[in-house]
Amino acid sequence: MSIRTSQTHLVFANDLRAGVAAVARAIGVRQAKDFLYIAENEDIRNNSSISNQNAHIFPAGYCATAILAICNSASMLGIEMEPIAELVRGFDDQPLPDWISSRDGQVSSGPEHAWLSTLAELSLGMHLVIEYTPEEKIAVRRLFAAIHIGLCGPLPVGNWGAGRHEIVGCPECITNHKEHGGSCLPGELAMAGRDGEIDPKYTPPVFPQEWNFGQPWIDSRRRGVRLTWKVPSAQCAVDVQYELNRLGFKAEINPGWSVVTAQKELERGDIHDAMKWAFARFPKDIAWYGAETVFSLDNPAF
């Protein structure tokens, strides 16, 4: 039986400095706009204390405290977060409220997931005043994936093929997604996994010149399909893994998620073929978590 643990996840083969730089750029640009606002507002300058003026600087108060906390924790993993930390240091002057400083004992005793969620909301959500380049967006997702794995456990997985957008895997991401539908962290990490972006061999899809949406598109690269299953028991997981390996997949069991993942080269090129095969092959009590296209089986050839 092959067991995948968070410590061996491929995300750690990525250079995470680009993600740190992108988040620092996003926060720094927003801060610069806030400083300019104060400089141009004579009433705030003349009638407010320094602490009150700082309250206008993004991300002041407990948000800055949470960001500094996750930066300090991530540094213990060997992830250099100082470019982000130095932007919020000095603005972390408020204690964290209960909802952001604890997990209410639901999953574990640490608050890291709430801290990371705060950083995600402030660097991926509506607070941004910049647009990430495609490369930066991938780098930010990889950074958050590495922090999540190292401090919070297995990543959330997106169930995109069941007629609704469902998050599975990380219990806290599931809760956040259900209670706060617009929460950035679960969706971003699930999409990163779906798109193969946390694979160190990831290569983005490149569309032919003058290709228009709706027209047939042929990608000449070797592509893979990854199947994800929710299984009801350990014995069922072993049975599914055996059957998938027999059919040419590389199947792995993750007991923490109670899921089986299997990957192989996508020979026919249609992701729906994998879904049809999956529904026909296994009993109905095994939940289908979707098929994910992977663009990293070899170098692109055009």
N, C-alpha and C positions, 0 to 999 in steps of 0.2 A: 504494500500500500504506500503510495506516495503522498506525503503530507506537506502542504505548503504553509509556511508560517510567515508572520509579518516581517521577521528579521531577514528573510531571504527574498523579499519582494524586489522585482526588477527596478523599481523606482530609484533605489539607491545607487544604481549604475549611472544615473543622470547627473550632470553638473547642475547643482541647484542655485548657483550664484546668479544666473540670469533671472530666475524668479524673484530672488531677493531684490535685485536691482530694479525690476519692473514694479514691484510693490512700493519700493522706496520712491520711485519716480512719481507714481500715482499720488502717494501721500504728500510728497514734497510740492507738487504743482498745486494741489488743493490748499496746502498751508500758505504758499506764496500768495494765492488769491485772497486768503483771509487776512494776511498781514497787510496787503495793499488796501483792503477794505477799511481796516483800522486806521491806516495812515491817511486815508482820504476822508475819514469821519471825525471831524474836529470835536463833536460832542462826546464821543466815546473816549477820545484821547484826553480831554480836559476834565471830564467828570467821572472817570472810572479808575479804580485802582488797577495795578498791574495784574492782580489775580483775576479781576473782572474782565480785563482786556484779554487775558489768556483764555478765558472761557469762550471767546469767539474764534479761537484758533483750533482748527481741526487736527487731530481728534482729541479734544480736551476731556478732562474729568476721568470718569471710570473707564471710558473707552481706551484712553491712553494707558491707564493702569493695566487693563487686560492685554493690550498689545505688547507692552513691555514685559508682562509676565510670560506670554507665549514665546517672546524672543529669548528670554532667559532660559526657559525650559528647552527650546529647540537647540540652543547652543550646547546643551548637555549631550545632544545627539551628534554633535560635530557639525551642525549646520550654522554657518556664520551669519547671524541676523543683525549685526551691528549697524549696517546702513539704515535699517528700519528703526531699530531701537533708539538711535541718536536723534531721530526726528520727533520722538514722543517723550523722550526723557526730559523731565522738568514740567511736563503737563500732566503727569500721573499723580494728581494731588487729591483724589477722591477715593474713598474705599469702595470696593466692588459691592453692588447690590446682591442679594441672595441668589437671584436667578442666574447671575453670571459668575458667581464665586463657588457654586457647588452643583453637584449633579443629583441632589436629593436622594443619594444612596441607591439610585436605580441601577447603575452599571458598575461603578467603581468609586474609589474615594477621592480621586483627583479632579481638579477643575479644568484640566487642559482642553477638553473638548469645547467647553463654553468659551474659553479664551480664543481658541482657533476659530470658532464660529464668528466671534466678534471681529477678528481681523479679516475674515472672508467677507463679511457684510460691508466692511468699510473699504475694502480694496477691490471688490468685484461687483458691488451693487450700485445703487442709484447715487451713492455719494461721490462717485468718480466724476472728475471734470476732464478726463482724458479718455482716449480710446487706446486700448492695447493693440499693438501690432499682432498678427497671427502668431508670430514666434513668441512674443511676450505672453500671450494668453496661455499657450501651451506650457511655458516655463512656470507661470504662476500656478497652474493646476498641478504640475509636477512637484513644486515646492510644498503646496498644501497636502498633497498625497503623502510625501515623505514625512512631514510632521505628524499627520494623522496616524500613519502606520507606527511611527516610533513612539508616540505618546498616548494614542487613543485606541489603537488596535486596528483590526481589519477594515478595509475601505467599504463604503457603501456601493452597492451594485444596482444598476438601473434595470428595471423590468419594463422595457419599452414595447414588448410585443404582445401584451395582454389586453389591449384596448384601452389602457390607461397608463399614466406615468406613476409607477410605484417604485419606492426605494426599499431595498432589502440589504441585508448584511449588518452593518454597524447599527446596534440598537438605538443609539442616541441620534444618529442621522435619520433613522426611521421616524422617531418621535418628532424631531425638528421638522421633517418634511410634512408630517401629518398635521402638526399644530401650527406651523408657520409655512404655508405652501410656497411662499416666495423666498424661503431661506436659501442662501447662495451655496453653502458648503456641500450639502448632499448632492444637489443636482450637478454642480461643477465636477465633483470627483467621480460621480457615476458616468457622466458624459466623457470624462477623460479616459476612463477604463473602457467604455464602449468604443471609442474612436482609436484605441490603441496608443494614446499619447504618452502613457507612462512606461511604455516599452522602450528601452534604450535604443532599439533598432528602428524605432518609428520613423517612417517617411510619409509626409503628408500627400494626399492625392493631388495630382497635377492634371488639370483639365486641358484638353487640346485647344490650340489657339482658335479663337472665334467660336468656341463651343457655347451653345445657348441652352438654358434650362429647358427640359422637356424633350430634348433630342437624345438619341441613343449615345451612350458614352462607353467606350471600350478601354479598359485599363490593362496594359500589357504586362503589368507586374504580377508576380506570384502572390496571391492573396490567401489568407487563412480565414477560417471561420471558428469562432469560439462558442461552444454551447455551455449553458449554465443551467443546472438543475437543483431544485430544492428537494431533498430526500427525507423520508419520514424516519429512517432508522439507519444504524451503522451497517447492518447486513444488506439493506437495500443499496446503500452507497457502494459497497463492495461489488454487488451484482451489476450495478450500472457501470461502474468503472471497468469491470471485466469485459462487459459487452462492448463498451466504447473502444477499449484497447484492441479487442478482437477485430473491430471494424476499421482499424487504422488510425484511430484518434490517439492522442497523448492525453490521457485522463488523469486527473488528480482529485484527491478528496481533501476538503477543508472541514474538519469536524467542528471548528468554531462557528462556521456559518451554516453547517449542515447542508453544504452544497457540494456538488461535483462539477468541475469544469473540465472541458475537453476541447482540444484544438487540433485541427488538421488543415491541410491545404484545401482551399475551396476550388474544386475542380470544375464545376459547372458554371460558376460565376454568379449564380442567383442566390441571394441570401434566403429567399423564400423556400428554396429547395431543402435547405437545412431544417427549416421550421416544419415543413411537411413530413420530412423523414422522422423528426423527433416526435411529433404527435402520433405517428403510426407505429413507432418502435416500442414505446414504453407504456406501462399502465397509467391510467388516469390519475392515480394517487401521487404521481411524481409531478411536482409543479415545474412548469417551463418558465425559465427566467430570461429567455431570449437568445438570439444569436448576434454576435458582434463581429463586424468585419475588422480584420487586422491588416495593416499595410506595411508589415515589417518582415516578410519572409525572405526577401532578398533585396538587392539594390534595384531602384527603379530603372526601367529600360524603355526609352521612348524612340 
